[in-house]
Amino acid sequence: MMRQYELVERVQKYKPDANEALLNKAYVYAMQKHGKQKRASGDPYISHPLEVAAILTDMHLDESTIAVALLHDTIEDTTATRAEIDELFGEDIGRLVEGLTKLKRLDLVSKKAKQAENLRKLLLAISDDVRVLLVKLADRLHNMRTLEHMSQEKRARISEETMDIYAPLAGRMGMQDMREELEDLSFRYMNPEAYETVTNRLSELSARNENLITKIEDELRDLLVANGLLNAWVKGRQKKPYSVFRKMQSKSLSFEQLSDVYGFRIIVDDIPACYRALGIVHTRWRVVPGRFKDYISTPKQNDYRSIHTTIVGPSRQRIELQIRTKRMHDIAEYGIAAHSLYKDGENGEGGELLSKESNAYSWLRHTIEALSEGDSPEEFLEHTKLELFQDQVFCFTPKGKLIALPRGATPIDFAYAVHTNIGDTTVGAKINGRIMPLVTRLNNGDEVEIIRSGVQVPPAAWEEIVVTGKARAAIRRATRMAIRKQYAGLGHRILERTFERAGKTFSRDILKPALFRLGQKDVEDAIASVGRGEMSSLDVLKAVFPDYKDERTTIKPAADQGWFNMQSATGMIFRLPGQERTAKEATEAAKAEGMDPLPIRGLSGNVEVRFSPAGAVPGDRIVGIMEEGHGITIYPIQASALQKFDDQPERWIDVRWDLDEANKSRFGARIAINALNEPGTLATVAQVIARLDINIRMMTMGRVATDFSELSFELEVWDLRQLNQLLSQLKDLDCVSTVKRVYD
């Protein structure tokens, strides 16, 4: 276990003027509070905060953060209080320790909604002060290093959480070394067999090539020094087990097929020297095509900068090279923690001005903005995980602005990355000057010009095309707003009629005082709730006029109508006058009139043939199913009932329609309508059906809400074109909320 003086010495190495008294005070306080507590390994509990603090000294963090690491478990696991820590160490340290205490209670491996809410709390906490994140990651790293002392169940749960959340979060913050170690440790416990196999193969490879890395290091260094880069530093290493396993999985390769297991870093003095080193190496050894990336001119969003190339190097071994400066190397190793090593405004290599805030931390703040967009916890979780895991491509606007996007992004993602309003009004895109489909996947270096229209509303189907969380969230919001607008229009008409029948006048302003009683945030939400059938118009009327009494009576059917009014009792079955024929009677009538009732090709013999309950009409793609005791049943291909025959291909029969103008019959189809529950609605619907020369075989009605009824019609139509025409005209009726064809 590390000693107190060792920790202080580690801090003083990089910060000679560190507040030694603060560190000693924090150590003594933590030691006293944890007392005789033990960890699962049997070690004194104080060993854990000491090791967490030691991890942070590797990142050269200030003494206040080191003190927080020493104290981070005191409120949670001892008698220490926030007030006591504030008094002894100051409010800043007390706030950080309390923030870490709250995070410790989060369970990120749980039901999806709970996991999402806990991730939201995690990101909110670390967005207030990045030091919370650094201590939390160091805490997780030490816990993973000592995970073998936990039960198997806990090892699996904690490893899953680390792989899903903490490792990618470390990577997103630019802390690549920490990410790799977290991934390897998680991999060890999540998939022990694969871990052991890959580790053994890497050990065998290392034994066979015992001096290879040293040989390549020497040859690279000698080459660079001979060409004037006297201070060049070269370091090689074998890739980590999880990195190797992930590559084998993603590219479906065996271990023997991997050709770039070794990676080398070249560290030089400044940016011009990076490009000189690149030229020297490429001149000496052959380059592997397609394996060059320049992250110096186009840095990653987590501030990572380096030149990547792959060469067929010494000993004809394929090796990956990363060429960078010392400052770039610090940021690549320690991410946002490395920014503490450089003062704001200090000039970097090549006269480049350092940014005032880490881009990685800016991403974190941008992610937190999604909290205010009203997304559900599940949507937030999906959004955040997408942002954590995606690799990147870099594209440009016509004016040269660089836009970083996840790999696989489309012009729609690009438009939303520029601005939400641009995404919402996108109708087309030019990629490198050519008009291309909006589903086109963007590549590095593409110039994208967005074509817009002021009347465009983003289609809901775009959600399946885009890959960025921002675009998905914006499309969902726009879709919700468009749907709400439609329902608000319908709700407004319902409320106008309800208020009119009560002798009142409806207006939006009259609803404002009643919003609290209705449990709604604003007037539009209240009106849309009525349109969706979630709230009764009568309830709204009573909320606005509490003294109003409902004196409506059920209207009885007129003797000469042949159908009941929409306000009659629910659940009735209707048969319109003169239309009581069953399907069998209709078939017999068709035969008597000399028409073929089943004009279908692919049938032979005297097998009994019938239609499924939902029917099928000419124009539908159809299939025949052999059913025991029933012969052949004809289904439309959309019928969900076909799923039960998926594993019985021998029962499927290829059939198709065989119709001409001289040989035509009506065929059965079913539709369902959600309509306003008011006088005249059924008559309006029936008139549309009659005008199109469609026969109503049977109808049922059931009330689904105070203001809505569900109408189910069994119809006889000539073909699919006629049926689609009916559905289109019914959708245009003011009294109809929704209409759809029923296949089962």
Backbone hydrogen bonds, N-H to C=O, Kabsch-Sander energy under -0.5 kcal/mol:
donor,donor_aa,acceptor,acceptor_aa,energy
7,L,3,R,-1.8
8,V,4,Q,-2.0
9,E,5,Y,-2.4
10,R,6,E,-2.0
11,V,7,L,-1.8
12,Q,8,V,-2.4
13,K,9,E,-1.3
14,Y,10,R,-0.7
14,Y,11,V,-0.8
15,K,11,V,-1.7
18,A,15,K,-2.2
20,E,18,A,-1.5
23,L,19,N,-1.5
24,N,20,E,-2.5
25,K,21,A,-2.4
26,A,22,L,-2.5
27,Y,23,L,-2.3
28,V,24,N,-2.6
29,Y,25,K,-2.4
30,A,26,A,-2.5
31,M,27,Y,-2.6
32,Q,28,V,-2.4
33,K,29,Y,-2.5
34,H,30,A,-2.6
35,G,31,M,-1.4
37,Q,34,H,-2.8
39,R,43,D,-2.7
42,G,39,R,-2.1
45,Y,37,Q,-2.8
47,S,44,P,-1.9
48,H,45,Y,-2.0
50,L,46,I,-1.8
51,E,47,S,-2.1
52,V,48,H,-2.4
53,A,49,P,-2.3
54,A,50,L,-2.0
55,I,51,E,-2.2
56,L,52,V,-1.6
57,T,53,A,-1.5
58,D,54,A,-1.2
59,M,56,L,-0.7
60,H,57,T,-1.6
61,L,56,L,-1.5
66,I,62,D,-1.8
67,A,63,E,-2.3
68,V,64,S,-2.1
69,A,65,T,-2.1
70,L,66,I,-1.8
71,L,67,A,-1.6
72,H,68,V,-1.0
72,H,69,A,-0.5
74,T,71,L,-2.0
75,I,71,L,-0.5
77,D,73,D,-2.7
78,T,74,T,-1.7
80,A,74,T,-0.7
85,I,81,T,-2.0
86,D,82,R,-2.7
87,E,83,A,-2.1
88,L,84,E,-2.0
89,F,85,I,-3.1
90,G,85,I,-0.6
90,G,86,D,-1.7
94,G,90,G,-2.1
95,R,91,E,-2.7
96,L,92,D,-1.7
97,V,93,I,-2.4
98,E,94,G,-2.2
99,G,95,R,-2.2
100,L,96,L,-2.2
101,T,97,V,-1.8
102,K,98,E,-2.0
103,L,99,G,-1.7
104,K,100,L,-1.8
105,R,101,T,-0.7
105,R,102,K,-0.8
106,L,103,L,-1.7
108,L,106,L,-0.7
110,S,108,L,-0.8
115,Q,111,K,-3.1
116,A,112,K,-2.5
117,E,113,A,-2.0
118,N,114,K,-2.4
119,L,115,Q,-2.4
120,R,116,A,-2.2
121,K,117,E,-1.9
122,L,118,N,-2.3
123,L,119,L,-2.6
124,L,120,R,-2.2
125,A,121,K,-2.4
126,I,122,L,-2.2
127,S,123,L,-1.5
128,D,124,L,-0.9
128,D,125,A,-0.6
129,D,125,A,-0.8
132,V,129,D,-1.8
133,L,129,D,-0.6
134,L,130,V,-1.9
135,V,131,R,-2.5
136,K,132,V,-2.3
137,L,133,L,-2.8
138,A,134,L,-2.1
139,D,135,V,-2.6
140,R,136,K,-2.3
141,L,137,L,-2.5
142,H,138,A,-2.2
143,N,139,D,-2.1
144,M,140,R,-2.3
145,R,141,L,-1.9
146,T,142,H,-1.1
147,L,144,M,-1.3
149,H,146,T,-1.2
150,M,147,L,-2.1
155,R,151,S,-2.6
156,A,152,Q,-2.2
157,R,153,E,-2.3
158,I,154,K,-2.9
159,S,155,R,-2.1
160,E,156,A,-2.2
161,E,157,R,-2.1
162,T,158,I,-2.3
163,M,159,S,-2.7
164,D,160,E,-2.4
165,I,161,E,-2.4
166,Y,161,E,-1.0
167,A,162,T,-3.2
169,L,165,I,-1.9
170,A,166,Y,-2.4
171,G,167,A,-2.2
172,R,168,P,-2.6
173,M,169,L,-1.6
174,G,171,G,-1.8
175,M,170,A,-2.7
176,Q,174,G,-1.5
176,Q,332,A,-1.3
177,D,333,E,-0.7
178,M,333,E,-0.5
179,R,175,M,-2.2
180,E,176,Q,-2.7
181,E,177,D,-2.1
182,L,178,M,-2.6
183,E,179,R,-2.5
184,D,180,E,-2.5
185,L,181,E,-2.4
186,S,182,L,-2.2
187,F,183,E,-2.9
188,R,184,D,-1.9
189,Y,185,L,-1.1
189,Y,186,S,-0.6
190,M,186,S,-2.6
191,N,187,F,-2.2
195,Y,191,N,-2.5
196,E,192,P,-2.5
197,T,193,E,-2.3
198,V,194,A,-2.7
199,T,195,Y,-2.6
200,N,196,E,-2.4
201,R,197,T,-2.2
202,L,198,V,-2.4
203,S,199,T,-2.1
204,E,200,N,-2.4
205,L,201,R,-2.3
206,S,202,L,-2.5
207,A,203,S,-2.3
208,R,204,E,-2.1
209,N,205,L,-2.0
210,E,207,A,-0.9
212,L,209,N,-1.5
213,I,209,N,-0.6
215,K,211,N,-2.2
216,I,212,L,-2.7
217,E,213,I,-2.6
218,D,214,T,-2.4
219,E,215,K,-2.2
220,L,216,I,-2.6
221,R,217,E,-2.6
222,D,218,D,-2.7
223,L,219,E,-1.9
224,L,220,L,-2.2
225,V,221,R,-2.7
226,A,222,D,-2.3
227,N,223,L,-0.8
227,N,224,L,-0.6
228,G,225,V,-1.8
229,L,224,L,-2.4
230,L,228,G,-1.5
232,A,229,L,-1.3
233,W,267,I,-2.5
235,K,265,R,-2.1
237,R,263,G,-2.3
239,K,261,V,-2.6
244,V,240,K,-2.2
245,F,241,P,-2.8
246,R,242,Y,-2.9
247,K,243,S,-1.7
248,M,244,V,-2.3
249,Q,245,F,-2.4
250,S,246,R,-2.9
251,K,247,K,-2.0
252,S,249,Q,-0.6
253,L,248,M,-1.8
257,Q,254,S,-0.7
258,L,254,S,-0.6
258,L,255,F,-1.2
263,G,237,R,-2.6
264,F,320,E,-2.7
265,R,235,K,-2.9
266,I,322,Q,-3.3
267,I,233,W,-3.2
267,I,265,R,-0.6
268,V,266,I,-0.5
268,V,324,R,-2.2
274,C,270,D,-1.1
274,C,271,I,-0.8
275,Y,271,I,-1.4
276,R,272,P,-1.8
277,A,273,A,-2.6
278,L,274,C,-1.9
279,G,275,Y,-2.1
280,I,276,R,-2.3
281,V,277,A,-2.5
282,H,278,L,-2.6
283,T,279,G,-1.7
284,R,280,I,-1.5
285,W,281,V,-2.7
286,R,312,V,-0.6
288,V,310,T,-3.0
291,R,288,V,-1.4
293,K,308,H,-2.5
295,Y,293,K,-0.8
295,Y,306,S,-2.5
298,T,294,D,-1.1
300,K,304,Y,-2.2
303,D,300,K,-1.7
307,I,323,I,-2.4
308,H,293,K,-3.2
308,H,306,S,-0.5
309,T,321,L,-2.0
311,I,319,I,-2.3
312,V,286,R,-2.5
313,G,311,I,-1.1
313,G,317,Q,-2.2
316,R,313,G,-1.5
317,Q,314,P,-1.5
319,I,311,I,-2.6
320,E,262,Y,-1.9
321,L,309,T,-3.4
322,Q,264,F,-2.4
323,I,307,I,-2.5
324,R,266,I,-2.5
324,R,322,Q,-0.5
326,K,268,V,-0.8
329,H,325,T,-2.2
330,D,326,K,-2.3
331,I,327,R,-2.2
332,A,328,M,-2.5
333,E,329,H,-2.2
334,Y,330,D,-3.1
335,G,174,G,-0.8
335,G,331,I,-2.2
336,I,173,M,-1.7
337,A,334,Y,-1.8
338,A,335,G,-1.5
339,H,336,I,-1.0
340,S,337,A,-1.3
341,L,338,A,-1.9
342,Y,339,H,-1.0
345,G,354,L,-0.5
346,E,343,K,-1.9
348,G,352,E,-4.3
351,G,348,G,-1.3
352,E,349,E,-1.4
354,L,346,E,-1.5
362,S,358,S,-2.0
363,W,359,N,-2.3
364,L,360,A,-1.7
365,R,361,Y,-2.3
366,H,362,S,-2.6
367,T,363,W,-2.6
368,I,364,L,-2.0
369,E,365,R,-1.3
370,A,366,H,-0.6
370,A,367,T,-1.3
371,L,368,I,-2.1
372,S,369,E,-1.4
373,E,370,A,-1.3
374,G,371,L,-0.7
375,D,370,A,-0.7
380,F,376,S,-2.4
381,L,377,P,-2.3
382,E,378,E,-2.3
383,H,379,E,-2.8
384,T,380,F,-2.8
385,K,381,L,-2.6
386,L,382,E,-2.3
387,E,383,H,-2.2
388,L,384,T,-2.2
389,F,385,K,-2.2
390,Q,386,L,-1.8
393,V,405,L,-2.9
395,C,393,V,-0.5
395,C,403,I,-2.7
396,F,446,D,-2.7
397,T,401,K,-2.0
400,G,397,T,-2.3
403,I,395,C,-3.3
405,L,393,V,-2.7
407,R,391,D,-2.2
409,A,406,P,-1.6
412,I,438,L,-0.7
414,F,410,T,-2.1
415,A,411,P,-2.6
416,Y,412,I,-2.2
417,A,413,D,-2.1
418,V,414,F,-1.7
419,H,415,A,-2.2
423,G,415,A,-0.5
423,G,419,H,-2.0
424,D,420,T,-2.5
425,T,421,N,-1.3
426,T,423,G,-1.3
427,V,451,I,-3.1
428,G,451,I,-1.6
429,A,436,M,-0.6
430,K,449,E,-3.0
431,I,434,R,-3.0
432,N,430,K,-0.6
432,N,447,E,-3.2
434,R,431,I,-1.5
436,M,429,A,-2.3
440,T,437,P,-1.7
442,L,409,A,-3.0
445,G,394,F,-3.5
446,D,443,N,-1.9
448,V,396,F,-2.9
448,V,446,D,-0.6
449,E,430,K,-2.9
449,E,447,E,-0.5
451,I,428,G,-2.8
453,S,425,T,-2.4
456,Q,453,S,-1.3
462,W,459,P,-1.6
463,E,460,A,-1.7
464,E,461,A,-1.5
465,I,462,W,-1.8
466,V,462,W,-2.2
472,R,468,T,-2.2
473,A,469,G,-2.7
474,A,470,K,-2.3
475,I,471,A,-2.6
476,R,472,R,-2.5
477,R,473,A,-2.3
478,A,474,A,-2.7
479,T,475,I,-2.8
480,R,476,R,-2.8
481,M,477,R,-2.7
482,A,478,A,-2.4
483,I,479,T,-2.7
484,R,480,R,-2.8
485,K,481,M,-2.2
486,Q,482,A,-2.0
487,Y,483,I,-2.7
488,A,484,R,-2.6
489,G,485,K,-2.0
490,L,486,Q,-1.9
491,G,487,Y,-3.2
492,H,488,A,-2.4
493,R,489,G,-1.6
494,I,490,L,-2.1
495,L,491,G,-2.6
496,E,492,H,-2.4
497,R,493,R,-2.1
498,T,494,I,-2.5
499,F,495,L,-2.8
500,E,496,E,-2.1
501,R,497,R,-2.4
502,A,498,T,-1.2
503,G,500,E,-1.4
504,K,499,F,-3.5
511,L,507,S,-0.5
511,L,508,R,-1.3
512,K,508,R,-0.7
512,K,509,D,-0.8
514,A,511,L,-1.5
515,L,511,L,-0.6
515,L,512,K,-1.2
518,L,514,A,-1.7
519,G,515,L,-0.9
519,G,516,F,-0.7
520,Q,515,L,-2.0
526,A,522,D,-1.8
527,I,523,V,-2.5
528,A,524,E,-2.6
529,S,525,D,-2.1
530,V,526,A,-1.4
531,G,527,I,-1.9
532,R,528,A,-2.1
533,G,529,S,-0.5
533,G,530,V,-0.9
534,E,529,S,-2.0
535,M,529,S,-1.4
540,V,536,S,-1.6
541,L,537,S,-2.3
542,K,538,L,-2.4
543,A,539,D,-1.9
544,V,540,V,-2.1
545,F,541,L,-2.8
548,Y,545,F,-2.3
551,E,549,K,-0.6
561,Q,558,A,-1.2
562,G,558,A,-0.7
568,S,565,N,-1.8
571,G,701,M,-1.2
574,F,699,M,-3.2
579,Q,576,L,-2.1
586,A,582,T,-2.3
587,T,583,A,-2.2
588,E,584,K,-2.5
589,A,585,E,-2.4
590,A,586,A,-2.1
591,K,587,T,-2.1
592,A,588,E,-2.3
593,E,589,A,-1.5
594,G,591,K,-1.9
595,M,590,A,-2.6
600,I,598,L,-2.2
601,R,656,R,-2.9
603,L,600,I,-0.5
607,V,604,S,-0.7
610,R,632,I,-2.3
612,S,634,I,-2.4
615,G,612,S,-1.9
619,G,620,D,-0.6
620,D,617,V,-2.7
622,I,620,D,-0.5
623,V,635,Y,-2.1
624,G,653,I,-2.5
625,I,633,T,-2.2
626,M,651,R,-2.3
627,E,625,I,-0.6
627,E,631,G,-3.2
630,H,627,E,-2.5
631,G,627,E,-0.9
632,I,608,E,-3.0
633,T,625,I,-2.5
634,I,610,R,-2.7
635,Y,623,V,-2.7
635,Y,633,T,-0.5
637,I,621,R,-2.9
639,A,636,P,-2.1
642,L,639,A,-1.5
643,Q,640,S,-1.8
644,K,641,A,-1.0
645,F,642,L,-1.9
646,D,643,Q,-1.7
648,Q,645,F,-2.1
651,R,648,Q,-2.1
652,W,649,P,-1.4
653,I,624,G,-3.0
655,V,653,I,-0.7
656,R,601,R,-1.5
658,D,599,P,-2.7
660,D,663,N,-0.9
663,N,660,D,-1.2
667,F,717,V,-3.1
669,A,715,L,-1.9
670,R,614,A,-0.5
670,R,742,V,-0.6
671,I,713,F,-2.1
672,A,740,K,-2.7
673,I,711,L,-3.1
674,N,738,T,-2.8
675,A,673,I,-0.6
675,A,709,S,-2.5
676,L,735,C,-3.0
677,N,707,D,-2.7
678,E,676,L,-1.4
681,T,678,E,-1.7
684,T,680,G,-2.2
685,V,681,T,-2.3
686,A,682,L,-2.8
687,Q,683,A,-2.1
688,V,684,T,-1.6
689,I,685,V,-2.0
690,A,686,A,-2.5
691,R,687,Q,-2.6
692,L,688,V,-1.2
693,D,690,A,-2.1
694,I,689,I,-1.8
695,N,716,E,-2.0
697,R,695,N,-0.7
697,R,714,E,-3.0
698,M,714,E,-1.5
699,M,574,F,-2.0
700,T,712,S,-2.3
701,M,572,M,-1.7
702,G,710,E,-2.0
704,V,708,F,-1.2
705,A,708,F,-1.6
708,F,705,A,-0.6
709,S,675,A,-2.5
710,E,702,G,-3.7
711,L,673,I,-3.2
711,L,709,S,-0.6
712,S,700,T,-2.9
713,F,671,I,-2.4
713,F,711,L,-0.5
714,E,698,M,-3.2
715,L,669,A,-3.6
715,L,713,F,-0.6
716,E,695,N,-2.4
717,V,667,F,-2.8
720,L,618,P,-3.1
723,L,719,D,-1.8
724,N,720,L,-2.8
725,Q,721,R,-1.9
726,L,722,Q,-1.8
727,L,723,L,-2.3
728,S,724,N,-2.2
729,Q,725,Q,-2.1
730,L,726,L,-2.5
731,K,727,L,-1.9
732,D,728,S,-0.9
733,L,730,L,-1.4
736,V,733,L,-1.2
737,S,674,N,-3.1
738,T,674,N,-1.4
740,K,672,A,-2.1
742,V,670,R,-2.4
743,Y,741,R,-0.5
